[in-house]
């Protein structure tokens, strides 16, 4: 079964986001990673983001739910916990402070590992 673009594996989604962000806003840091190791680096970073999101989402949900919450409320809380966890993980692992002189740049929508 093939995946559509909306069904991209989360690890690869985060890897792509990180590669675009680093190429745009962290070019000096990106240059420290040998070109032939970048795909592996960003794939591993994507895996780390997935693991952190999973952990944080469970923790956020545990802190916000009660045993007798209605199913609809629990579903909304699960989605909010997931979104908060994703934001926290990306801020900690991917969206590092931008390098001087890159703040006004716009991130490309796609990037290949070169």
N, C-alpha and C positions, 0 to 999 in steps of 0.2 A: 504494500500500500504506500503510495507516494504522499508526501506532505505538501500542502499548499503553503503559500507564504505566510498565511495567518496561523499556521500550525507549526512554525519553526520551533525546534527544541529550545527550551528556555536557556540552556547553557550556551548555545550558539547565538541566541538573541543577545544575551548579555556580553558575549565575546565581541560581537559586531559593534554593539554600543560602545564598549570600552575602546576598541581599536579606532573608531571614528573620533571619539572624544580625545584620546591621547594624541592622535595625528593632528588634531586641530588645536588643542589647548596645552598639550604637554610635549611639544616636539623634541625638546632637549632630552627629556626622560625617555622618549621613544627611541631616540638615537643610541641609547645605551644598550638596547636589546638588539643583538645581531639579527639582520634581516631574515636569515633562514630559521630563526627561532621564534619569530613573532607570532606565527599562527599557533604554535604550541603554548606560548606565553598567554595569549588572549583566550584560548580555549580553556586553559587551566584557571584563569581569572574568572571566566564565565562560570565554571564549576564551583568556584569559591562563593560567587554571588548566589548561585542556586542554593547551596548548602546554608548560607547565612539567612537567606530569605525564608527557607523552610523552618529553620530554628526560631527565628524572630516571629514569624507568623504564628507558630504554635504558642509561643510565649505570650504574644499580644492577645491571642484569642483566649488563652487560659485566664489571663488577667481581666478580661472584659465580659466573660459569659457567666451566667448562673445556670444551675441545673434545670430550672423550670422555665427558662426563656422559650418563647414560642419558636417554632422551626424557622419562620420567616425572619425573625429578629436574629436568630443565630446565623442564618445564611448571610444576612447583611453584615454582621459582625465579622464573619469569616472573610468576606471580601475586603472590608476595611482593614482588618489585621494583615491581610496579604499585601495590600497597597502600602500600608505603613512600613511593613517589613522590607518591601522592595525599595522604597525610598531610602530607608536607613542603610540598607546594604550598598546601594549604589553610591550614596554619599560617602560611605566609609571606604569602599574599595575601588570605585571607578571615577567618580567625579571629584578628583583631588583638586586642590587649589590651582587655578590657571596660572601659567607662566606669564611673566611680564611681557607685554606687547601682543598678547593673544586674546585679550578680553573682547575685542570687537569682531573677532572672526565668527563666521557661521559654520556649524558642523555640516559636513556633506551628508546626504541621505544614504549613500552607499560607499563602501570602501573595500578594496581587495587587499589581501595580505600580500605585500610585495617584499 
